[in-house]
Amino acid sequence: MAKLLIVDDSKTSRKILRNLLETNGHEIIGEAVNGKEAISQFEKLKPDAVTMDITMPIMDGIEALKHIIALDKNAKVVMVTAAGQKTKMVDAIKYGAAEFLTKPFESERISEVINKVLG
């Protein structure tokens, strides 16, 4: 069972992801609503993987990704994007993102991606 951190400014998105991931047997050890919180939660909780929304207030997912990879170059960060954020996806890969999920979430795709990342 993997320990995961969910980062999204949308309470609904966090709830949907939590339900889907828990259904697939993963443990959600923390949630964060922006990139700044994500970094401190990452340091404190040391999750096996992180789902990171790209568009958030205070600090976006790309900035948070850079900080997390700087803390742990082996961190597994799965970026969550809304349709049409191609440029940001390219940036995220450049900065070390492990994989992508797009909203709206598809249950099978989520487990596929998380299992692949945890490999």
Chimera marker file (.cmm) of the C-alpha trace (Angstrom):
<marker_set name="trace">
<marker id="1" x="0.000" y="0.000" z="0.000" r="1" g="1" b="0" radius="0.5"/>
<marker id="2" x="1.464" y="3.320" z="-1.086" r="1" g="1" b="0" radius="0.5"/>
<marker id="3" x="1.356" y="6.445" z="1.054" r="1" g="1" b="0" radius="0.5"/>
<marker id="4" x="0.206" y="9.380" z="-1.060" r="1" g="1" b="0" radius="0.5"/>
<marker id="5" x="-0.031" y="13.152" z="-0.752" r="1" g="1" b="0" radius="0.5"/>
<marker id="6" x="-2.805" y="14.897" z="-2.717" r="1" g="1" b="0" radius="0.5"/>
<marker id="7" x="-2.223" y="18.520" z="-3.729" r="1" g="1" b="0" radius="0.5"/>
<marker id="8" x="-5.099" y="20.472" z="-5.290" r="1" g="1" b="0" radius="0.5"/>
<marker id="9" x="-6.768" y="23.781" z="-4.471" r="1" g="1" b="0" radius="0.5"/>
<marker id="10" x="-10.161" y="22.242" z="-5.319" r="1" g="1" b="0" radius="0.5"/>
<marker id="11" x="-11.770" y="20.448" z="-2.390" r="1" g="1" b="0" radius="0.5"/>
<marker id="12" x="-13.908" y="18.452" z="-4.851" r="1" g="1" b="0" radius="0.5"/>
<marker id="13" x="-10.867" y="17.268" z="-6.828" r="1" g="1" b="0" radius="0.5"/>
<marker id="14" x="-9.101" y="16.223" z="-3.616" r="1" g="1" b="0" radius="0.5"/>
<marker id="15" x="-12.168" y="14.299" z="-2.487" r="1" g="1" b="0" radius="0.5"/>
<marker id="16" x="-12.582" y="12.500" z="-5.844" r="1" g="1" b="0" radius="0.5"/>
<marker id="17" x="-8.874" y="11.586" z="-5.967" r="1" g="1" b="0" radius="0.5"/>
<marker id="18" x="-8.909" y="10.439" z="-2.335" r="1" g="1" b="0" radius="0.5"/>
<marker id="19" x="-11.912" y="8.160" z="-2.975" r="1" g="1" b="0" radius="0.5"/>
<marker id="20" x="-10.425" y="6.698" z="-6.170" r="1" g="1" b="0" radius="0.5"/>
<marker id="21" x="-6.993" y="6.132" z="-4.644" r="1" g="1" b="0" radius="0.5"/>
<marker id="22" x="-8.317" y="4.642" z="-1.406" r="1" g="1" b="0" radius="0.5"/>
<marker id="23" x="-10.575" y="2.334" z="-3.419" r="1" g="1" b="0" radius="0.5"/>
<marker id="24" x="-7.407" y="1.149" z="-5.168" r="1" g="1" b="0" radius="0.5"/>
<marker id="25" x="-5.815" y="0.329" z="-1.822" r="1" g="1" b="0" radius="0.5"/>
<marker id="26" x="-3.589" y="3.359" z="-1.300" r="1" g="1" b="0" radius="0.5"/>
<marker id="27" x="-3.317" y="5.363" z="1.893" r="1" g="1" b="0" radius="0.5"/>
<marker id="28" x="-3.739" y="9.153" z="1.722" r="1" g="1" b="0" radius="0.5"/>
<marker id="29" x="-1.402" y="10.512" z="4.375" r="1" g="1" b="0" radius="0.5"/>
<marker id="30" x="-1.921" y="14.193" z="3.602" r="1" g="1" b="0" radius="0.5"/>
<marker id="31" x="-3.555" y="16.883" z="1.507" r="1" g="1" b="0" radius="0.5"/>
<marker id="32" x="-2.399" y="20.362" z="0.551" r="1" g="1" b="0" radius="0.5"/>
<marker id="33" x="-4.209" y="23.243" z="-1.151" r="1" g="1" b="0" radius="0.5"/>
<marker id="34" x="-1.237" y="25.026" z="-2.750" r="1" g="1" b="0" radius="0.5"/>
<marker id="35" x="2.395" y="24.494" z="-3.708" r="1" g="1" b="0" radius="0.5"/>
<marker id="36" x="3.796" y="26.009" z="-0.522" r="1" g="1" b="0" radius="0.5"/>
<marker id="37" x="1.766" y="23.620" z="1.636" r="1" g="1" b="0" radius="0.5"/>
<marker id="38" x="2.740" y="20.758" z="-0.676" r="1" g="1" b="0" radius="0.5"/>
<marker id="39" x="6.443" y="21.311" z="0.001" r="1" g="1" b="0" radius="0.5"/>
<marker id="40" x="6.069" y="21.390" z="3.786" r="1" g="1" b="0" radius="0.5"/>
<marker id="41" x="3.749" y="18.349" z="3.739" r="1" g="1" b="0" radius="0.5"/>
<marker id="42" x="6.223" y="16.507" z="1.499" r="1" g="1" b="0" radius="0.5"/>
<marker id="43" x="9.104" y="17.200" z="3.907" r="1" g="1" b="0" radius="0.5"/>
<marker id="44" x="7.046" y="16.231" z="6.960" r="1" g="1" b="0" radius="0.5"/>
<marker id="45" x="5.213" y="13.155" z="5.610" r="1" g="1" b="0" radius="0.5"/>
<marker id="46" x="7.717" y="11.695" z="3.106" r="1" g="1" b="0" radius="0.5"/>
<marker id="47" x="4.994" y="10.197" z="0.840" r="1" g="1" b="0" radius="0.5"/>
<marker id="48" x="5.704" y="7.447" z="-1.710" r="1" g="1" b="0" radius="0.5"/>
<marker id="49" x="4.108" y="9.644" z="-4.385" r="1" g="1" b="0" radius="0.5"/>
<marker id="50" x="2.387" y="13.014" z="-4.812" r="1" g="1" b="0" radius="0.5"/>
<marker id="51" x="-0.496" y="14.017" z="-7.076" r="1" g="1" b="0" radius="0.5"/>
<marker id="52" x="0.075" y="17.698" z="-7.871" r="1" g="1" b="0" radius="0.5"/>
<marker id="53" x="-2.402" y="20.042" z="-9.493" r="1" g="1" b="0" radius="0.5"/>
<marker id="54" x="-0.678" y="22.511" z="-11.819" r="1" g="1" b="0" radius="0.5"/>
<marker id="55" x="-2.903" y="25.556" z="-11.404" r="1" g="1" b="0" radius="0.5"/>
<marker id="56" x="-3.098" y="26.718" z="-7.766" r="1" g="1" b="0" radius="0.5"/>
<marker id="57" x="-2.926" y="29.982" z="-5.825" r="1" g="1" b="0" radius="0.5"/>
<marker id="58" x="0.155" y="31.151" z="-3.826" r="1" g="1" b="0" radius="0.5"/>
<marker id="59" x="2.517" y="28.701" z="-5.566" r="1" g="1" b="0" radius="0.5"/>
<marker id="60" x="1.628" y="26.626" z="-8.617" r="1" g="1" b="0" radius="0.5"/>
<marker id="61" x="2.367" y="22.965" z="-9.129" r="1" g="1" b="0" radius="0.5"/>
<marker id="62" x="5.368" y="23.538" z="-11.401" r="1" g="1" b="0" radius="0.5"/>
<marker id="63" x="7.152" y="25.669" z="-8.771" r="1" g="1" b="0" radius="0.5"/>
<marker id="64" x="6.299" y="23.144" z="-6.047" r="1" g="1" b="0" radius="0.5"/>
<marker id="65" x="7.560" y="20.319" z="-8.274" r="1" g="1" b="0" radius="0.5"/>
<marker id="66" x="10.937" y="22.072" z="-8.664" r="1" g="1" b="0" radius="0.5"/>
<marker id="67" x="11.258" y="22.437" z="-4.869" r="1" g="1" b="0" radius="0.5"/>
<marker id="68" x="10.237" y="18.837" z="-4.164" r="1" g="1" b="0" radius="0.5"/>
<marker id="69" x="12.683" y="17.444" z="-6.749" r="1" g="1" b="0" radius="0.5"/>
<marker id="70" x="15.390" y="19.658" z="-5.199" r="1" g="1" b="0" radius="0.5"/>
<marker id="71" x="14.615" y="18.074" z="-1.800" r="1" g="1" b="0" radius="0.5"/>
<marker id="72" x="14.476" y="14.532" z="-3.187" r="1" g="1" b="0" radius="0.5"/>
<marker id="73" x="15.591" y="13.845" z="-6.750" r="1" g="1" b="0" radius="0.5"/>
<marker id="74" x="13.779" y="10.477" z="-6.619" r="1" g="1" b="0" radius="0.5"/>
<marker id="75" x="10.428" y="11.976" z="-5.604" r="1" g="1" b="0" radius="0.5"/>
<marker id="76" x="7.506" y="10.615" z="-7.612" r="1" g="1" b="0" radius="0.5"/>
<marker id="77" x="5.264" y="13.522" z="-8.561" r="1" g="1" b="0" radius="0.5"/>
<marker id="78" x="2.240" y="12.949" z="-10.791" r="1" g="1" b="0" radius="0.5"/>
<marker id="79" x="1.017" y="16.218" z="-12.292" r="1" g="1" b="0" radius="0.5"/>
<marker id="80" x="-2.722" y="16.808" z="-12.564" r="1" g="1" b="0" radius="0.5"/>
<marker id="81" x="-3.798" y="19.051" z="-15.439" r="1" g="1" b="0" radius="0.5"/>
<marker id="82" x="-6.973" y="20.347" z="-16.914" r="1" g="1" b="0" radius="0.5"/>
<marker id="83" x="-7.350" y="19.737" z="-20.640" r="1" g="1" b="0" radius="0.5"/>
<marker id="84" x="-5.350" y="22.145" z="-22.795" r="1" g="1" b="0" radius="0.5"/>
<marker id="85" x="-2.313" y="22.732" z="-20.586" r="1" g="1" b="0" radius="0.5"/>
<marker id="86" x="0.221" y="21.284" z="-23.028" r="1" g="1" b="0" radius="0.5"/>
<marker id="87" x="2.941" y="23.882" z="-22.412" r="1" g="1" b="0" radius="0.5"/>
<marker id="88" x="2.783" y="23.336" z="-18.674" r="1" g="1" b="0" radius="0.5"/>
<marker id="89" x="3.019" y="19.561" z="-19.197" r="1" g="1" b="0" radius="0.5"/>
<marker id="90" x="6.235" y="20.017" z="-21.170" r="1" g="1" b="0" radius="0.5"/>
<marker id="91" x="7.636" y="22.221" z="-18.375" r="1" g="1" b="0" radius="0.5"/>
<marker id="92" x="6.640" y="19.690" z="-15.725" r="1" g="1" b="0" radius="0.5"/>
<marker id="93" x="8.420" y="16.857" z="-17.537" r="1" g="1" b="0" radius="0.5"/>
<marker id="94" x="11.492" y="19.050" z="-17.888" r="1" g="1" b="0" radius="0.5"/>
<marker id="95" x="11.490" y="19.641" z="-14.111" r="1" g="1" b="0" radius="0.5"/>
<marker id="96" x="11.101" y="15.992" z="-13.170" r="1" g="1" b="0" radius="0.5"/>
<marker id="97" x="7.410" y="15.049" z="-13.140" r="1" g="1" b="0" radius="0.5"/>
<marker id="98" x="6.943" y="11.279" z="-13.199" r="1" g="1" b="0" radius="0.5"/>
<marker id="99" x="3.569" y="11.159" z="-14.984" r="1" g="1" b="0" radius="0.5"/>
<marker id="100" x="0.340" y="13.001" z="-15.768" r="1" g="1" b="0" radius="0.5"/>
<marker id="101" x="-3.337" y="12.739" z="-14.970" r="1" g="1" b="0" radius="0.5"/>
<marker id="102" x="-5.968" y="14.888" z="-16.618" r="1" g="1" b="0" radius="0.5"/>
<marker id="103" x="-9.224" y="16.171" z="-15.235" r="1" g="1" b="0" radius="0.5"/>
<marker id="104" x="-11.921" y="14.926" z="-15.289" r="1" g="1" b="0" radius="0.5"/>
<marker id="105" x="-10.439" y="11.875" z="-13.552" r="1" g="1" b="0" radius="0.5"/>
<marker id="106" x="-10.851" y="8.376" z="-14.929" r="1" g="1" b="0" radius="0.5"/>
<marker id="107" x="-10.635" y="5.676" z="-12.293" r="1" g="1" b="0" radius="0.5"/>
<marker id="108" x="-8.718" y="3.112" z="-14.416" r="1" g="1" b="0" radius="0.5"/>
<marker id="109" x="-6.249" y="5.721" z="-15.643" r="1" g="1" b="0" radius="0.5"/>
<marker id="110" x="-5.508" y="6.865" z="-12.101" r="1" g="1" b="0" radius="0.5"/>
<marker id="111" x="-4.643" y="3.395" z="-10.810" r="1" g="1" b="0" radius="0.5"/>
<marker id="112" x="-2.644" y="2.680" z="-13.963" r="1" g="1" b="0" radius="0.5"/>
<marker id="113" x="-0.561" y="5.854" z="-13.559" r="1" g="1" b="0" radius="0.5"/>
<marker id="114" x="-0.006" y="5.495" z="-9.784" r="1" g="1" b="0" radius="0.5"/>
<marker id="115" x="0.986" y="1.825" z="-10.112" r="1" g="1" b="0" radius="0.5"/>
<marker id="116" x="3.348" y="2.668" z="-12.980" r="1" g="1" b="0" radius="0.5"/>
<marker id="117" x="4.990" y="5.472" z="-11.002" r="1" g="1" b="0" radius="0.5"/>
<marker id="118" x="5.395" y="3.312" z="-7.904" r="1" g="1" b="0" radius="0.5"/>
<marker id="119" x="6.545" y="0.469" z="-10.176" r="1" g="1" b="0" radius="0.5"/>
<link id1="1" id2="2" r="1" g="1" b="0" radius="0.2"/>
<link id1="2" id2="3" r="1" g="1" b="0" radius="0.2"/>
<link id1="3" id2="4" r="1" g="1" b="0" radius="0.2"/>
<link id1="4" id2="5" r="1" g="1" b="0" radius="0.2"/>
<link id1="5" id2="6" r="1" g="1" b="0" radius="0.2"/>
<link id1="6" id2="7" r="1" g="1" b="0" radius="0.2"/>
<link id1="7" id2="8" r="1" g="1" b="0" radius="0.2"/>
<link id1="8" id2="9" r="1" g="1" b="0" radius="0.2"/>
<link id1="9" id2="10" r="1" g="1" b="0" radius="0.2"/>
<link id1="10" id2="11" r="1" g="1" b="0" radius="0.2"/>
<link id1="11" id2="12" r="1" g="1" b="0" radius="0.2"/>
<link id1="12" id2="13" r="1" g="1" b="0" radius="0.2"/>
<link id1="13" id2="14" r="1" g="1" b="0" radius="0.2"/>
<link id1="14" id2="15" r="1" g="1" b="0" radius="0.2"/>
<link id1="15" id2="16" r="1" g="1" b="0" radius="0.2"/>
<link id1="16" id2="17" r="1" g="1" b="0" radius="0.2"/>
<link id1="17" id2="18" r="1" g="1" b="0" radius="0.2"/>
<link id1="18" id2="19" r="1" g="1" b="0" radius="0.2"/>
<link id1="19" id2="20" r="1" g="1" b="0" radius="0.2"/>
<link id1="20" id2="21" r="1" g="1" b="0" radius="0.2"/>
<link id1="21" id2="22" r="1" g="1" b="0" radius="0.2"/>
<link id1="22" id2="23" r="1" g="1" b="0" radius="0.2"/>
<link id1="23" id2="24" r="1" g="1" b="0" radius="0.2"/>
<link id1="24" id2="25" r="1" g="1" b="0" radius="0.2"/>
<link id1="25" id2="26" r="1" g="1" b="0" radius="0.2"/>
<link id1="26" id2="27" r="1" g="1" b="0" radius="0.2"/>
<link id1="27" id2="28" r="1" g="1" b="0" radius="0.2"/>
<link id1="28" id2="29" r="1" g="1" b="0" radius="0.2"/>
<link id1="29" id2="30" r="1" g="1" b="0" radius="0.2"/>
<link id1="30" id2="31" r="1" g="1" b="0" radius="0.2"/>
<link id1="31" id2="32" r="1" g="1" b="0" radius="0.2"/>
<link id1="32" id2="33" r="1" g="1" b="0" radius="0.2"/>
<link id1="33" id2="34" r="1" g="1" b="0" radius="0.2"/>
<link id1="34" id2="35" r="1" g="1" b="0" radius="0.2"/>
<link id1="35" id2="36" r="1" g="1" b="0" radius="0.2"/>
<link id1="36" id2="37" r="1" g="1" b="0" radius="0.2"/>
<link id1="37" id2="38" r="1" g="1" b="0" radius="0.2"/>
<link id1="38" id2="39" r="1" g="1" b="0" radius="0.2"/>
<link id1="39" id2="40" r="1" g="1" b="0" radius="0.2"/>
<link id1="40" id2="41" r="1" g="1" b="0" radius="0.2"/>
<link id1="41" id2="42" r="1" g="1" b="0" radius="0.2"/>
<link id1="42" id2="43" r="1" g="1" b="0" radius="0.2"/>
<link id1="43" id2="44" r="1" g="1" b="0" radius="0.2"/>
<link id1="44" id2="45" r="1" g="1" b="0" radius="0.2"/>
<link id1="45" id2="46" r="1" g="1" b="0" radius="0.2"/>
<link id1="46" id2="47" r="1" g="1" b="0" radius="0.2"/>
<link id1="47" id2="48" r="1" g="1" b="0" radius="0.2"/>
<link id1="48" id2="49" r="1" g="1" b="0" radius="0.2"/>
<link id1="49" id2="50" r="1" g="1" b="0" radius="0.2"/>
<link id1="50" id2="51" r="1" g="1" b="0" radius="0.2"/>
<link id1="51" id2="52" r="1" g="1" b="0" radius="0.2"/>
<link id1="52" id2="53" r="1" g="1" b="0" radius="0.2"/>
<link id1="53" id2="54" r="1" g="1" b="0" radius="0.2"/>
<link id1="54" id2="55" r="1" g="1" b="0" radius="0.2"/>
<link id1="55" id2="56" r="1" g="1" b="0" radius="0.2"/>
<link id1="56" id2="57" r="1" g="1" b="0" radius="0.2"/>
<link id1="57" id2="58" r="1" g="1" b="0" radius="0.2"/>
<link id1="58" id2="59" r="1" g="1" b="0" radius="0.2"/>
<link id1="59" id2="60" r="1" g="1" b="0" radius="0.2"/>
<link id1="60" id2="61" r="1" g="1" b="0" radius="0.2"/>
<link id1="61" id2="62" r="1" g="1" b="0" radius="0.2"/>
<link id1="62" id2="63" r="1" g="1" b="0" radius="0.2"/>
<link id1="63" id2="64" r="1" g="1" b="0" radius="0.2"/>
<link id1="64" id2="65" r="1" g="1" b="0" radius="0.2"/>
<link id1="65" id2="66" r="1" g="1" b="0" radius="0.2"/>
<link id1="66" id2="67" r="1" g="1" b="0" radius="0.2"/>
<link id1="67" id2="68" r="1" g="1" b="0" radius="0.2"/>
<link id1="68" id2="69" r="1" g="1" b="0" radius="0.2"/>
<link id1="69" id2="70" r="1" g="1" b="0" radius="0.2"/>
<link id1="70" id2="71" r="1" g="1" b="0" radius="0.2"/>
<link id1="71" id2="72" r="1" g="1" b="0" radius="0.2"/>
<link id1="72" id2="73" r="1" g="1" b="0" radius="0.2"/>
<link id1="73" id2="74" r="1" g="1" b="0" radius="0.2"/>
<link id1="74" id2="75" r="1" g="1" b="0" radius="0.2"/>
<link id1="75" id2="76" r="1" g="1" b="0" radius="0.2"/>
<link id1="76" id2="77" r="1" g="1" b="0" radius="0.2"/>
<link id1="77" id2="78" r="1" g="1" b="0" radius="0.2"/>
<link id1="78" id2="79" r="1" g="1" b="0" radius="0.2"/>
<link id1="79" id2="80" r="1" g="1" b="0" radius="0.2"/>
<link id1="80" id2="81" r="1" g="1" b="0" radius="0.2"/>
<link id1="81" id2="82" r="1" g="1" b="0" radius="0.2"/>
<link id1="82" id2="83" r="1" g="1" b="0" radius="0.2"/>
<link id1="83" id2="84" r="1" g="1" b="0" radius="0.2"/>
<link id1="84" id2="85" r="1" g="1" b="0" radius="0.2"/>
<link id1="85" id2="86" r="1" g="1" b="0" radius="0.2"/>
<link id1="86" id2="87" r="1" g="1" b="0" radius="0.2"/>
<link id1="87" id2="88" r="1" g="1" b="0" radius="0.2"/>
<link id1="88" id2="89" r="1" g="1" b="0" radius="0.2"/>
<link id1="89" id2="90" r="1" g="1" b="0" radius="0.2"/>
<link id1="90" id2="91" r="1" g="1" b="0" radius="0.2"/>
<link id1="91" id2="92" r="1" g="1" b="0" radius="0.2"/>
<link id1="92" id2="93" r="1" g="1" b="0" radius="0.2"/>
<link id1="93" id2="94" r="1" g="1" b="0" radius="0.2"/>
<link id1="94" id2="95" r="1" g="1" b="0" radius="0.2"/>
<link id1="95" id2="96" r="1" g="1" b="0" radius="0.2"/>
<link id1="96" id2="97" r="1" g="1" b="0" radius="0.2"/>
<link id1="97" id2="98" r="1" g="1" b="0" radius="0.2"/>
<link id1="98" id2="99" r="1" g="1" b="0" radius="0.2"/>
<link id1="99" id2="100" r="1" g="1" b="0" radius="0.2"/>
<link id1="100" id2="101" r="1" g="1" b="0" radius="0.2"/>
<link id1="101" id2="102" r="1" g="1" b="0" radius="0.2"/>
<link id1="102" id2="103" r="1" g="1" b="0" radius="0.2"/>
<link id1="103" id2="104" r="1" g="1" b="0" radius="0.2"/>
<link id1="104" id2="105" r="1" g="1" b="0" radius="0.2"/>
<link id1="105" id2="106" r="1" g="1" b="0" radius="0.2"/>
<link id1="106" id2="107" r="1" g="1" b="0" radius="0.2"/>
<link id1="107" id2="108" r="1" g="1" b="0" radius="0.2"/>
<link id1="108" id2="109" r="1" g="1" b="0" radius="0.2"/>
<link id1="109" id2="110" r="1" g="1" b="0" radius="0.2"/>
<link id1="110" id2="111" r="1" g="1" b="0" radius="0.2"/>
<link id1="111" id2="112" r="1" g="1" b="0" radius="0.2"/>
<link id1="112" id2="113" r="1" g="1" b="0" radius="0.2"/>
<link id1="113" id2="114" r="1" g="1" b="0" radius="0.2"/>
<link id1="114" id2="115" r="1" g="1" b="0" radius="0.2"/>
<link id1="115" id2="116" r="1" g="1" b="0" radius="0.2"/>
<link id1="116" id2="117" r="1" g="1" b="0" radius="0.2"/>
<link id1="117" id2="118" r="1" g="1" b="0" radius="0.2"/>
<link id1="118" id2="119" r="1" g="1" b="0" radius="0.2"/>
</marker_set>
